[in-house]
């Protein structure tokens, strides 16, 4: 029973929270609201999945939100200049690849701690985004071929939900069913032992940080397509929520370890919590208070893992 509670207790608490809002929050159970919650969860979960893959190799990527904002700006800029949507999407993904590669190079070759490296590249990305936009968001009537990526649906299912499902399956399959994923996990759990066993630990770290950048680019494209706008700080508010999703996910399914199912379910719980509090009439600042409490509780639960990654002790 103790093992069952330790592994699934937080997840069951999340389900109880969802049930509470289904019963007591006005209009929470309507189809429109549920679809909106799932769509909003998609943005957060995709960004958090990238953070998770970096965290699995024992690195922190605090640049993901700023990189996503820059990628969205580049994408929106090209759309505004009437470039083909495919070119704009490719450019946004390229931004993620460039910054993910830069982070990996700084951490593995220059030996800069990921906490410092990614804060620095995040500042660079933020500056580039403001330089391109001059602080003014790109807006307009954008091609439906682009906006349909986020606003459309396939087989009756919103495209955003399908994008989330695809990202989740990719991340989960990579970690659980590939040699690369096994090497990433080994690198994150015991770097030196993995290196002595013949695993290219530096490469695994570069892969984790690269994927964090790629997922940030994907999230940026979907966010820009959904809003038909691109602003230099549009993804900034997602960083703390992404970190909270990863930390909360570490308290379930695989306690103490960053894991894909935990991150996705935690992202859903956080979005349900925010939506439910709004529908119950709670003040806006209550969400921030709850978010801080969740992060403190999650870190307290898995303090050793956080300390190892953040401070290398």
Secondary structure, 3 states (H helix, E strand, C coil): CHHHHHHHHHHHHHHHHHHHHHHHCCCCCCHHHHHHHHHHHHHHHHHHHHHHHHHHCCCCCCCHHHHHHHHHHHHHHHHHCCCCHHHHHHHHHHHHHHHHHHHHHHHHCCCCCHHHHHHHHHHHHHHHHHHHHCCCCEECCCCHHHHHHHHCEECCEEHHHHHHHHHHHHHHHHHHHCHHHHHHHHHHHCHHHHHHCCCCHHHHHHHHHHHHHHHHHHHHHHHHHHHCEECCCCCCCHHHHHHHHHHHHCCCCCCCCCCHHHHHHHHHHHHHHHHHHHHCCCCHHHHHHHHHHHHHHHHHHCHHHHHHHHHCC
